Amino acid sequence: DRGLREAPTTEELAEIKKLRKEVADQQRTIEILKAATSFMPMARLCRKRWAAVAVGAGQSGWGGLGVSA
């Protein structure tokens, strides 16, 4: 850590370890989101259908919940 050798310092090694953990966490999140996208087209279809039924019944979309189709 005193700069006597050309290797990462203890602080740099700790940062590398932390960043590797963050990357692994992000990769897991990406895999989960990829799996979740298989359900998204159906959810979008359901929202559009619900909004059309609600508007046809005289309501505005999701009943004022601020959700758009």
Contact map, one row per residue, 1 for C-alpha under 8 A:
111100001100000000000000000000000000000000000000000000000000000000000
111100000000000000000000000000000000000000000000000000000000000000000
111111000000000000000000000000000000000000000000000000000000000000000
111111000000000000000000000000000000000000000000000000000000000000000
001111100000000000000000000000000000000000000000000000000000000000000
001111110000000000000000000000000000000000000000000000000000000000000
000011111000000000000000000000000000000000000000000000000000000000000
000001111111100000000000000000000000000000000000000000000000000000000
100000111111100000000000000000000000000000000000000000000000000000000
100000011111110000000000000000000000000000000000000000000000000000000
000000011111111000000000000000000000000000000000000000000000000000000
000000011111111100000000000000000000000000000000000000000000000000000
000000011111111110000000000000000000000000000000000000000000000000000
000000000111111111000000000000000000000000000000000000000000000000000
000000000011111111100000000000000000000000000000000000000000000000000
000000000001111111110000000000000000000000000000000000000000000000000
000000000000111111111000000000000000000000000000000000000000000000000
000000000000011111111100000000000000000000000000000000000000000000000
000000000000001111111110000000000000000000000000000000000000000000000
000000000000000111111111000000000000000000000000000000000000000000000
000000000000000011111111100000000000000000000000000000000000000000000
000000000000000001111111110000000000000000000000000000000000000000000
000000000000000000111111111000000000000000000000000000000000000000000
000000000000000000011111111100000000000000000000000000000000000000000
000000000000000000001111111110000000000000000000000000000000000000000
000000000000000000000111111111000000000000000000000000000000000000000
000000000000000000000011111111100000000000000000000000000000000000000
000000000000000000000001111111110000000000000000000000000000000000000
000000000000000000000000111111111000000000000000000000000000000000000
000000000000000000000000011111111100000000000000000000000000000000000
000000000000000000000000001111111110000000000000000000000000000000000
000000000000000000000000000111111111000000000000000000000000000000000
000000000000000000000000000011111111100000000000000000000000000000000
000000000000000000000000000001111111110000000000000000000000000000000
000000000000000000000000000000111111111000000000000000000000000000000
000000000000000000000000000000011111111100000000000000000000000000000
000000000000000000000000000000001111111110000000000000000000000000000
000000000000000000000000000000000111111110000000000000000000000000000
000000000000000000000000000000000011111111100000000000000000000000000
000000000000000000000000000000000001111111110000000000000000000000000
000000000000000000000000000000000000111111111000000000000000000000000
000000000000000000000000000000000000001111111100000000000000000000000
000000000000000000000000000000000000001111111110000000000000000000000
000000000000000000000000000000000000000111111111000000000000000000001
000000000000000000000000000000000000000011111111100000000000000000000
000000000000000000000000000000000000000001111111110000000000000000000
000000000000000000000000000000000000000000111111111000000000000000001
000000000000000000000000000000000000000000011111111100000000000000001
000000000000000000000000000000000000000000001111111110000000000000000
000000000000000000000000000000000000000000000111111111000000110000000
000000000000000000000000000000000000000000000011111111100001110000011
000000000000000000000000000000000000000000000001111111110000100000000
000000000000000000000000000000000000000000000000111111111000000000000
000000000000000000000000000000000000000000000000011111111111111000000
000000000000000000000000000000000000000000000000001111111111100000000
000000000000000000000000000000000000000000000000000111111110000000000
000000000000000000000000000000000000000000000000000011111110000000000
000000000000000000000000000000000000000000000000000001111111000000000
000000000000000000000000000000000000000000000000000001111111111000000
000000000000000000000000000000000000000000000000001001100111111100000
000000000000000000000000000000000000000000000000011101100011111100111
000000000000000000000000000000000000000000000000011001000011111111110
000000000000000000000000000000000000000000000000000001000011111110000
000000000000000000000000000000000000000000000000000000000001111111100
000000000000000000000000000000000000000000000000000000000000011111100
000000000000000000000000000000000000000000000000000000000000010111110
000000000000000000000000000000000000000000000000000000000000110111111
000000000000000000000000000000000000000000000000001000000000110001111
000000000000000000000000000000000000000000010011001000000000100000111
